[in-house]
């Protein structure tokens, strides 16, 4: 079977290079169709992808269009890496809440930044899902776009499309823990459950040995010690007995007291540590590099491929495993149909899933401890609220989501922030009422 993979949001700095690199490394027989509404970004992505294909001597066929509907017919897999408004809109999500004393290091998942992003992302992703159901209903449908849980929940609630959310975070933290435990790469067996960017490692094993006691001892030793990498994550392990992914940069955003004035071990989140402006500047530099290499007459060397890949390979491997029906376990964002009994039903949770019978099926789990489940319970209600706000284009429910998130002190402050965010993102929110 020759795959036709459609990459939606191909102008993405991070994902496109990694995904194309992983596709070429896999040797998969495929057609790659790029879709992006920006002609300039699409041209850059197409030219760079063509050079990558040429450098590898690959038989992958390439096409591109600013219209998603043009490339969907015949698609066997669709991968979304969409970011409505790009980095300029993302900046507003984070910098406007700073004026209200909310300091975020990322701002793409939860808190005011993630709430604002979800409000404009969900309607766009629902339209993409409707096109997928219309023109490629049998295709595998994957999403990498943030905020993951609200986007996937919004798609499923509005359209019923069987979207699978993927993120490299759990995979990356497994490698982080291997390093902390002085283990070889890919030597851990683990269980990780939660919401994307706040997923609890509840079991960690290697060679049949339970390593959670050792990790808890390490957390006790590190507790209160300066200079520890991701000190908040280790403190949470000390407190709850499980380790959270994806380390402090993301996990901190799920704890509103840390974001109010950004107090983080004597530093200010998003300013002195995990500086948000550096993230944006890095993205701008990455895109400039993409554009320069895409339009340069110089061919790409092998060193280019060593820079990208190994971060997003999960989706290519999942497609290959589904086609071959190989039973491999992955971390995926799927509805809770009972696999975690004490988390909200139908909530999109990040959990282990296995390829079985040509589908990706979540694996049944024992209930989470009340403490761990408690850290997640309000988050899933926030997801439902912002999904409802986005689908109904409701300012009132947007304000409710900001209040429920917990970073804003009063409903009045939440309403004022909501109006400022809506006004700043007005071109992406034409029908809010």
C-alpha positions in Angstrom: 0.0 0.0 0.0 1.4 3.4 -1.0 0.5 6.0 1.6 -0.8 9.4 0.8 0.1 11.5 3.8 -1.4 15.0 4.0 0.5 17.4 6.3 -1.9 20.2 7.4 -0.1 23.4 8.6 3.0 22.6 6.7 4.5 26.0 7.3 5.2 24.9 10.9 8.9 25.5 11.8 9.4 22.6 14.1 7.1 19.8 12.9 7.5 19.9 9.1 11.3 19.3 9.1 11.1 16.6 11.7 8.2 14.8 10.1 9.6 14.9 6.6 13.0 13.7 8.0 11.3 10.8 9.8 9.3 9.9 6.7 12.4 9.7 4.6 14.3 7.7 7.2 11.5 5.2 7.4 11.8 4.3 3.7 8.0 4.3 3.5 6.5 4.3 0.0 4.4 7.5 0.1 3.1 10.6 -1.5 3.5 13.6 0.8 0.9 16.4 0.2 1.6 19.7 2.0 -1.3 22.1 2.9 -1.0 25.6 4.4 -3.2 28.7 3.7 -0.1 31.0 3.6 1.4 30.9 0.1 4.7 32.1 1.3 5.0 29.5 4.1 3.8 26.8 1.8 6.3 27.7 -0.8 9.1 27.5 1.8 7.9 24.1 3.1 7.5 22.7 -0.4 10.9 23.8 -1.6 12.7 22.6 1.6 10.8 19.2 1.5 11.8 18.8 -2.2 15.4 19.4 -1.3 15.2 16.9 1.6 13.7 14.3 -0.7 16.4 14.9 -3.3 19.2 14.7 -0.8 18.0 11.3 0.4 17.4 10.0 -3.2 13.9 9.1 -2.0 10.9 8.0 -4.2 8.5 10.0 -2.0 6.2 12.1 -4.3 5.5 15.7 -3.3 2.6 18.0 -3.9 1.3 21.1 -2.2 -1.7 23.4 -2.1 -3.1 26.3 -0.2 -6.4 24.6 -0.3 -6.7 21.5 2.0 -9.7 20.2 0.0 -7.5 20.0 -3.1 -5.1 17.5 -1.5 -7.4 15.4 0.7 -8.9 13.1 -2.0 -7.1 9.8 -1.8 -5.4 10.6 1.6 -4.6 7.6 3.8 -3.2 9.6 6.7 -3.7 13.2 7.7 -1.4 14.9 10.2 -2.3 18.3 11.7 0.4 20.7 12.9 -1.8 23.9 12.7 -1.2 27.0 14.7 -3.8 29.6 13.9 -2.2 33.0 13.8 1.3 31.7 14.2 3.9 33.1 16.6 2.5 36.7 16.4 -0.9 35.5 17.8 0.9 33.3 20.3 2.8 36.3 21.6 -0.5 38.1 22.4 -1.8 35.0 24.3 1.1 35.3 26.7 2.0 39.0 26.8 -1.5 40.3 27.4 -2.0 38.2 30.6 1.4 39.4 31.9 -0.3 42.8 32.3 -2.6 41.1 34.8 0.2 39.5 36.7 0.1 36.1 35.0 3.5 34.9 33.8 3.6 31.8 31.5 6.6 30.1 30.1 4.8 28.5 27.2 1.1 29.6 27.0 -0.1 27.0 24.5 -1.8 24.5 26.7 -3.7 25.9 29.7 -3.9 29.1 31.8 -5.0 32.3 30.0 -2.6 31.7 27.0 -3.9 28.2 26.4 -7.5 29.3 26.9 -7.0 32.1 24.3 -5.3 29.7 21.9 -8.1 27.1 22.3 -10.7 29.7 21.6 -9.4 30.4 18.1 -7.9 26.9 17.4 -11.0 24.8 17.9 -13.3 26.3 15.2 -10.5 26.0 12.7 -9.7 22.4 13.6 -13.4 21.5 13.4 -13.5 22.9 9.8 -10.5 20.7 9.0 -12.2 17.7 10.5 -15.3 18.3 8.5 -13.3 18.4 5.3 -11.5 15.2 6.3 -14.8 13.4 6.9 -16.2 14.7 3.6 -13.2 13.9 1.4 -11.1 11.3 3.2 -13.3 9.6 5.8 -11.3 6.4 5.9 -7.9 8.1 6.5 -6.0 7.9 9.8 -6.4 11.3 11.4 -3.6 12.6 13.7 -3.3 15.9 15.6 -0.2 17.5 17.0 -1.7 21.0 17.4 -2.0 22.6 20.9 -3.8 22.8 23.2 -4.1 19.1 22.6 -6.9 18.0 24.9 -9.3 20.9 24.0 -8.6 20.6 20.3 -9.2 16.8 20.2 -12.2 17.0 22.4 -13.7 19.9 20.3 -13.2 17.9 17.1 -14.8 14.8 18.5 -17.7 16.7 20.2 -18.5 18.7 17.0 -17.9 16.1 14.3 -17.3 12.7 15.8 -14.1 12.4 13.8 -11.7 9.7 15.2 -8.8 12.0 15.7 -5.7 10.7 17.6 -3.7 13.2 19.5 0.1 12.7 19.5 2.9 14.5 21.4 6.6 13.6 21.9 6.5 14.8 25.6 6.0 11.5 27.4 8.6 9.8 25.1 11.0 12.6 25.8 10.6 12.4 29.6 11.1 8.7 29.5 14.6 9.5 28.1 15.1 12.1 30.8 14.4 9.6 33.5 16.7 7.1 31.8 19.4 9.7 32.1 18.5 10.4 35.8 18.7 6.7 36.6 21.9 6.2 34.5 20.2 3.7 32.2 20.6 2.9 28.5 18.3 4.7 26.1 15.0 3.0 25.4 15.5 0.7 28.4 12.5 1.8 30.5 9.0 0.3 30.6 6.5 2.8 32.0 2.9 3.8 32.5 2.0 7.5 32.1 -1.5 8.9 32.5 -3.0 12.3 32.5 -3.7 15.3 30.3 -1.3 16.3 27.6 1.7 18.3 29.0 0.7 17.1 32.5 0.9 13.3 32.4 1.9 11.3 35.5 4.5 8.5 35.3 2.9 6.1 37.8 5.1 3.1 37.0 8.7 3.0 35.9 10.6 -0.3 35.4 13.7 -1.7 33.7 14.7 -5.4 33.4 11.7 -6.2 35.5 12.8 -4.0 38.4 10.4 -1.5 39.9 12.3 1.8 39.8 9.7 4.1 41.4 11.1 3.6 44.9 14.5 4.7 43.6 13.0 7.7 41.9 11.2 8.6 45.1 14.4 8.4 47.1 16.1 10.7 44.5 13.2 13.1 44.9 13.6 13.1 48.7 17.3 13.8 48.3 16.7 16.7 45.8 13.8 18.2 47.8 14.7 21.7 48.8 18.1 21.5 47.1 19.2 24.3 44.8 20.5 23.7 41.3 18.2 20.7 40.6 17.0 20.4 37.0 13.2 20.8 36.9 12.9 21.2 40.7 9.1 21.5 40.7 8.6 18.2 38.9 10.9 16.4 41.5 9.0 18.2 44.3 5.7 16.8 42.9 7.2 13.4 42.8 8.2 13.8 46.4 4.6 15.0 47.2 2.5 12.6 45.1 4.8 9.6 44.5 4.6 9.9 40.7 6.7 11.9 38.2 5.0 14.5 35.9 5.7 15.0 32.2 6.6 17.3 30.5 8.9 18.8 33.2 8.7 22.2 34.8 8.3 24.4 31.6 4.9 22.8 30.9 3.9 21.3 34.3 4.2 24.7 36.1 1.4 26.1 34.0 -1.1 23.7 35.6 -0.5 25.2 39.0 -2.0 28.8 39.1 -0.1 29.9 42.2 3.2 29.6 40.3 1.9 31.7 37.5 0.6 34.6 39.6 3.6 36.9 39.5 5.6 34.0 38.1 7.3 33.0 41.4 9.5 30.1 40.7 12.4 29.3 43.1 13.5 32.9 43.3 13.0 33.5 39.6 10.1 34.7 37.4 8.6 32.2 35.0 8.7 33.2 31.4 11.1 36.0 32.1 14.2 34.8 34.1 13.6 31.1 33.4 12.0 29.5 30.3 12.0 32.9 28.8 9.0 33.2 26.5 10.6 35.8 24.3 13.5 33.4 23.6 11.0 30.7 22.5 9.4 33.1 20.0 12.8 34.4 18.8 14.0 30.8 18.3 10.9 30.1 16.2 11.5 33.1 14.1 15.2 32.1 13.6 14.1 28.5 12.7 11.7 29.8 10.1 14.3 32.1 8.7 16.7 29.2 8.4 14.0 27.1 6.7 13.4 29.9 4.2 17.0 30.4 3.5 17.8 26.7 3.0 14.6 26.3 0.9 15.6 29.1 -1.6 19.3 28.5 -1.5 20.9 26.8 -4.6 23.1 24.7 -2.2 22.0 21.1 -1.7 21.3 19.8 1.8 24.1 17.7 3.4 23.6 14.7 5.7 24.3 17.0 8.7 21.0 18.7 8.1 19.1 15.4 8.8 21.0 15.0 12.0 19.5 18.2 13.3 15.9 17.1 12.8 14.0 13.9 13.6 13.8 11.6 16.5 11.2 14.0 17.9 8.2 13.3 15.9 8.8 9.8 14.6 5.9 8.4 16.6 3.3 9.1 13.9 5.3 7.5 11.1 5.9 4.4 13.3 2.2 4.3 14.3 1.1 4.3 10.6 3.6 1.5 9.8 2.4 -0.5 12.8 -1.3 -0.1 12.0 -0.7 -1.2 8.4 1.3 -4.3 9.6 -0.9 -4.8 12.7 2.1 -4.9 14.9 1.2 -4.8 18.6 3.3 -1.9 19.8 2.4 0.4 22.7 2.5 4.2 22.2 1.4 7.2 24.3 -1.7 8.8 22.7 -4.5 11.2 23.4 -7.8 9.4 23.2 -11.2 9.7 24.8 -11.6 8.0 28.2 -14.0 5.2 27.5 -13.2 3.6 30.9 -9.5 2.9 30.5 -8.9 5.2 33.6 -12.0 4.5 35.7 -11.8 7.6 38.0 -11.1 10.2 35.3 -14.0 12.0 33.6 -15.7 9.9 30.9 -15.1 11.0 27.3 -12.3 13.4 28.4 -9.4 13.3 26.0 -6.6 11.8 28.2 -3.0 11.0 27.5 -2.5 7.3 28.2 -0.9 4.1 26.8 -2.5 2.7 23.7 -1.7 -0.4 21.6 -2.0 -1.1 18.0 -4.6 -3.9 17.8 -6.6 -5.0 14.8 -5.6 -2.1 12.7 -6.6 0.6 15.2 -5.0 2.3 18.2 -6.8 1.1 21.3 -6.3 2.5 24.8 -5.1 0.1 27.4 -7.1 -0.5 30.6 -5.6 1.0 33.8 -6.1 0.7 37.5 -7.7 3.8 39.0 -5.3 6.7 39.7 -4.8 7.6 43.4 -7.2 10.3 44.6 -4.4 12.8 44.8 -3.3 12.3 41.2 -6.8 12.2 39.9 -7.5 15.4 41.9 -4.8 17.3 40.1 -6.5 16.6 36.8 -10.3 16.7 37.7 -10.7 20.5 37.3 -8.6 20.6 34.2 -11.0 18.3 32.3 -13.9 20.6 33.3 -11.9 23.5 32.1 -11.5 21.7 28.8 -15.3 21.2 28.5 -15.9 24.8 29.3 -13.4 26.2 26.7 -14.6 23.7 24.1 -18.2 24.8 24.7 -17.1 28.5 24.5 -15.3 27.9 21.2 -18.0 25.9 19.5 -20.7 28.4 20.6 -18.4 31.5 20.0 -19.4 32.6 23.5 -17.6 35.4 25.3 -19.5 34.5 28.5 -18.2 30.9 28.4 -14.7 32.2 27.5 -14.8 34.3 30.7 -16.0 31.2 32.7 -13.0 29.2 31.3 -10.6 31.9 32.5 -12.1 31.9 35.9 -12.2 28.1 36.2 -8.5 27.9 35.1 -7.6 29.7 38.3 -4.9 32.2 37.3 -7.1 35.3 37.4 -8.0 36.7 40.8 -11.6 37.8 40.2 -14.4 37.3 37.6 -14.2 41.0 36.8 -10.5 40.7 36.0 -11.2 37.6 33.9 -13.9 39.6 32.0 -11.5 42.5 31.4 -8.7 40.1 30.2 -11.1 38.2 28.0 -12.2 41.4 26.2 -8.6 42.4 25.6 -7.7 39.0 24.3 -10.7 38.9 22.0 -10.0 42.4 20.7 -6.3 41.5 20.1 -7.2 38.3 18.2 -10.3 39.8 16.5 -9.3 38.7 12.9 -9.4 35.1 14.1 -12.6 35.5 16.1 -15.0 37.3 13.8 -18.3 36.0 15.3 -17.8 36.0 19.1 -20.9 37.2 20.8 
